[in-house]
């Protein structure tokens, strides 16, 4: 076995190991999505197909809630686009750290991209060795499998929970995102970015309602982060 193979194996195992800390948050989140799907009229096949193709808890939650309320399809599609628009920026951010990769590898990496792999991947990229494809895939694949298992659990037991909101399960989604945000609390300008993002999201929520505030808050936060960022000096 070559040294390169050893390093790749170690990177993959490191990704798997770092993913374990998030399993306890992904499991209930995925189960809630499965339960919401059942309670809003989705079939087990539809729910599992969605979790397989989407791997995006926020947009899945929004979709099932809107579907259960009988909204037109175009409204549901627009809502999913608004919630998941952040993935365009996520892809650009993590893709730069993973380059250079072949197209098949980059596609596989971006397919399992979500909030945890972005946040953890960007932290890993701060090391001198940078972010490797093997580490990223070790992290993301475990979370993807756990997500599918959790969705299946939610489908199986979803009918036992008549109203997930009555026991506070709907709060897991905002708590999940808050924990991800707090992981960046040591970054410069964090407080400013957070306040601008939250303020814009709140105003858009009052003006246009859900789910547009999600995309608006995210875009505002990224814009202010770009404006206050200090570009690295390039060696000439």
For each residue, the residues with C-beta under 8 A, 3 or more apart:
1: 5 6
2: 5 6
3: 6 7
4: 7 8
5: 1 2 8 9
6: 1 2 3 9 10
7: 3 4 10 11
8: 4 5 11 12 132 134
9: 5 6 12 13 134
10: 6 7 13 14
11: 7 8 14 15 132 134 135 138
12: 8 9 15 16 134 135 137 138
13: 9 10 16 17 138
14: 10 11 17 18 135 138
15: 11 12 18 19 134 135 136 137 138 139 140 142
16: 12 13 19 20 138 139 142
17: 13 14 20
18: 14 15 21 120 124 135 139
19: 15 16 22 23 116 138 139 140 142 143
20: 16 17 23 142
21: 18
22: 19 25 26 116 120 143
23: 19 20 26 27 142 143 146
24: 27 28
25: 22 28 29 172 176 179
26: 22 23 29 30 116 143 146 147 150
27: 23 24 30 31 146 149 150 153
28: 24 25 31 32 150 169 172
29: 25 26 32 33 57 150 172 173 176
30: 26 27 33 34 51 57 146 147 148 149 150 151 153 154
31: 27 28 34 35 150 151 153 154 157
32: 28 29 35 36 61 154 164 169 170 172 173
33: 29 30 36 37 47 51 57 60 61 64 150 151 154
34: 30 31 37 38 47 51 150 151 152 153 154 155 156 158
35: 31 32 38 39 154 155 157 158 161 164 169
36: 32 33 39 40 60 61 64 65 68 154 158 164
37: 33 34 40 42 46 47 50 60 64 151 154 155 158
38: 34 35 42 44 47 154 155 158 159
39: 35 36 64 68 158 159 161 162 163 164
40: 36 37 64 65 67 68
41: 67 68
42: 37 38 46 47 50 64 67
43: 46 47
44: 38 47 48 155
45: 48 49
46: 37 42 43 49 50
47: 33 34 37 38 42 43 44 50 51 151 154 155
48: 44 45 51 52 148 151 152 155
49: 45 46 52 53
50: 37 42 46 47 53 54 60 63
51: 30 33 34 47 48 54 55 60 147 148 151
52: 48 49 55 148
53: 49 50
54: 50 51 59 60
55: 51 52 111 112 114 144 147
56: 59 60 83 84 87 114
57: 29 30 33 60 61 114 147 173 176
58: 61 62 83 84 173 177 214
59: 54 56 62 63 79 80 83 84
60: 33 36 37 50 51 54 56 57 63 64
61: 32 33 36 57 58 64 65 173
62: 58 59 65 66 79 80 83 210 211
63: 50 59 60 66 67 76 79 80
64: 33 36 37 39 40 42 60 61 67 68
65: 36 40 61 62 68 69
66: 62 63 69 71 75 76 79
67: 40 41 42 63 64 70 71 76
68: 36 39 40 41 64 65
69: 65 66
70: 67
71: 66 67 75 76
72: 75 76
73: 76 77
74: 77 78
75: 66 71 72 78 79
76: 63 66 67 71 72 73 79 80
77: 73 74 80 81
78: 74 75 81 82
79: 59 62 63 66 75 76 82 83 210 211
80: 59 62 63 76 77 83 84
81: 77 78 84 85
82: 78 79 85 211 212 214 215
83: 56 58 59 62 79 80 86 211 214 215
84: 56 58 59 80 81 87
85: 81 82 88 89 215 218 219
86: 83 89 90 214 215 218 219
87: 56 84 90 91 113
88: 85 91 92
89: 85 86 92 93 218 219 222
90: 86 87 93 94 113 115 118
91: 87 88 94 95 110 113
92: 88 89 95 96
93: 89 90 96 97 118 122
94: 90 91 97 98 109 110 113 117 118 121 122 131 136
95: 91 92 98 99 106 109 110
96: 92 93 99
97: 93 94 121 122 125 130 131
98: 94 95 101 106 109 121 131 133 136
99: 95 96
100:
101: 98 105 106 109 133
102: 105 106
103: 106 107
104: 107 108
105: 101 102 108 109 133
106: 95 98 101 102 103 109 110
107: 103 104 110 111
108: 104 105 111 112 137
109: 94 95 98 101 105 106 112 113 133 136 137 140
110: 91 94 95 106 107 113
111: 55 107 108
112: 55 108 109 117 137 140 141 143 144
113: 87 90 91 94 109 110 117 118 140
114: 55 56 57 117 118 140 143
115: 90 118 119 176 177 180
116: 19 22 26 119 120 139 143 180
117: 94 112 113 114 120 121 136 139 140 143
118: 90 93 94 113 114 115 121 122
119: 115 116 122 123 180 183 184
120: 18 22 116 117 123 124 139
121: 94 97 98 117 118 124 125 131 135 136 139
122: 93 94 97 118 119 125 126 131
123: 119 120 126 183
124: 18 120 121 127 130 131 135 136
125: 97 121 122 130 131
126: 122 123
127: 124 130 131
128:
129: 132
130: 97 124 125 127
131: 94 97 98 121 122 124 125 127 135 136
132: 8 11 129 135 136
133: 98 101 105 109 136 137
134: 8 9 11 12 15 137 138
135: 11 12 14 15 18 121 124 131 132 138 139
136: 15 94 98 109 117 121 124 131 132 133 139 140
137: 12 15 108 109 112 133 134 140 141
138: 11 12 13 14 15 16 19 134 135 141 142
139: 15 16 18 19 116 117 120 121 135 136 142 143
140: 15 19 109 112 113 114 117 136 137 143 144
141: 112 137 138 144 145
142: 15 16 19 20 23 138 139 145 146
143: 19 22 23 26 112 114 116 117 139 140 146 147
144: 55 112 140 141 147 148
145: 141 142 148 149
146: 23 26 27 30 142 143 149 150
147: 26 30 51 55 57 143 144 150 151
148: 30 48 51 52 144 145 151 152
149: 27 30 145 146 152 153
150: 26 27 28 29 30 31 33 34 146 147 153 154
151: 30 31 33 34 37 47 48 51 147 148 154 155
152: 34 48 148 149 155 156
153: 27 30 31 34 149 150 156 157
154: 30 31 32 33 34 35 36 37 38 47 150 151 157 158
155: 34 35 37 38 44 47 48 151 152 158
156: 34 152 153
157: 31 35 153 154 160 161
158: 34 35 36 37 38 39 154 155 161
159: 38 39
160: 157
161: 35 39 157 158 164 167 169
162: 39 166
163: 39 166 167
164: 32 35 36 39 161 167 169 170
165: 168 169 170
166: 162 163
167: 161 163 164
168: 165 171
169: 28 32 35 161 164 165 172
170: 32 164 165 173
171: 168 174 175
172: 25 28 29 32 169 175 176
173: 29 32 57 58 61 170 176 177
174: 171 177 178
175: 171 172 178 179
176: 25 29 57 115 172 173 179 180
177: 58 115 173 174 180 181
178: 174 175 181 182
179: 25 175 176 182 183
180: 115 116 119 176 177 183
181: 177 178 184 185 194
182: 178 179 185
183: 119 123 179 180
184: 119 181 187 190
185: 181 182 190
186: 190
187: 184 190
188:
189: 192 193 224 225 228 229
190: 184 185 186 187 193 194
191: 194 195
192: 189 195 196 224 228
193: 189 190 196 197 221 224 225 228
194: 181 190 191 197 198 221
195: 191 192 198 199
196: 192 193 199 200 220 221 224
197: 193 194 200 201 217 218 220 221 224
198: 194 195 201 202 217
199: 195 196 202 203 220
200: 196 197 203 204 216 217 220 221
201: 197 198 204 205 213 214 216 217 220
202: 198 199 205 206 213 217
203: 199 200 206 207
204: 200 201 207 208 212 213 216 217
205: 201 202 208 209 210 212 213
206: 202 203
207: 203 204
208: 204 205 212 213
209: 205 212 213
210: 62 79 205 213 214
211: 62 79 82 83 214 215
212: 82 204 205 208 209 215 216
213: 201 202 204 205 208 209 210 216 217
214: 58 82 83 86 201 210 211 217 218
215: 82 83 85 86 211 212 218 219
216: 200 201 204 212 213 219 220
217: 197 198 200 201 202 204 213 214 220 221
218: 85 86 89 197 214 215 221 222
219: 85 86 89 215 216 222 223
220: 196 197 199 200 201 216 217 223 224
221: 193 194 196 197 200 217 218 224 225
222: 89 218 219 225 226
223: 219 220 226 227
224: 189 192 193 196 197 220 221 227 228
225: 189 193 221 222 228 229
226: 222 223 229
227: 223 224
228: 189 192 193 224 225
229: 189 225 226
230:
231:
232:
233:
234:
235:
236:
